[in-house]
């Protein structure tokens, strides 16, 4: 009985270690290394778990937001005489 209970507790602890946290867009914006690793992981992965898929979606959304912001503020002019 004690062995069964010990094995059950040990199994539950090990199962908890396999869980990957789901990160927010704020996390990826403030942790650039993790952001780049996640994008690289998502590009190579063939099959994703639920939390991995959510992280990939969030990382891709942050990437799209950053690309849109870069395009919005790059180049151009502030001179009203040159605006259409």
N, C-alpha and C positions, 0 to 999 in steps of 0.2 A: 504494500500500500504506500509506504513512504517513498519507495523507488519510483512508483508511478507518478506520485505527486511531484517529486523532484524533477522527473523528466518533463512533466507538463509545464512546470514553471520555467525550466531551462529552455524548452521549445518556444514558449511565449516570449521570453527575453530575446532569443535569437531572431524570432520573426519580427520583433520590434526594431531590430537593428537594420533590417533590410529596407525600411520605409525611407523614401527620399522626401524631404520637405518640398513644399510648393512655394516658390519664391514670387515676390511681387515685382512689378515694373520698377518701383522705387529701388528695390534691392539691386536690380541689374544696372540701373543708372548710376548708382553709387559704388558698385563693385565691378569695375570694368574687366578685371581678370576673369572673374566668374562668368561674366557676360560673354566674353570671347570663347571661353571653354564650353559654355552651353551651346553657343552657335555651332562650334566645331563638332560637338557631340551630336547635335541634331542633324547635321549634314551627313554624318556617317551612319547613324542608327537606322536599322531596317525595321525594328519592332520596338515600340515604346510602351511603357506601362502608363497608367493613368496620370500619375504625378509627373512623369517625364514628358508626357504629351502636353500637359498644362504649362510646364516650364518652357518647352520649345515654343509654344504659342505666345507666351509672354515675351520671351527673348526676341522673337521675330517682330512682335508688335513694337517693342522698344527700338529695334533696328529701323523699322519703317518710320517711326516718329522722328528719330534722329536724322535720317536721310531727308525727310520732308523739311525739318527745321533748317538743315544745312542748305538746302536748295532755296528756301524762302529768304534767308538772310545773306546769301552769298552774291557777290557782284551787285549789279544794279546801281541806281543813283538816288540821291536825296534831293537833287536839284529839280524843283518843280518845272522849270523851263524846259527840261529835257524829257519830262514825262508825257505820255500821250494824252 
